[in-house]
């Protein structure tokens, strides 16, 4: 199941986590940013995260590894 910190994730929280490269690879990439939206879709729960450089990414909760929420 999801890490306890992901269940309490809210808009405006800072998140740092590892996520599979291109969503399916066995290579993990660290993503750091501010949560803009938490929602659910056909694939389950996801968070939209904006990095400091301005990149926006949608990260599926089921694929997030080692989340750190502050």
Steps between C-alpha positions, in 0.01 A plus 500: 500500500602866510743647747327680787658830391327475158155457653533837674642675191334838437528789256798718586705223667860450394582148380823321419476146362646247261294410193566257211652666192221544239261336748596142413878461515707333770706821523388739774518880481455739793219754468483802730226762492177648630170314477249690287224240494408160645234308311388159381476370147457174315845382618442593865613791716757745367664831593587783264839639607672820381881504527694817583611517136133518393454144373161345579466125550217266593625227732292189571487411871547130423838568333646754749795359698653647820273808529602783732222753562558828681 
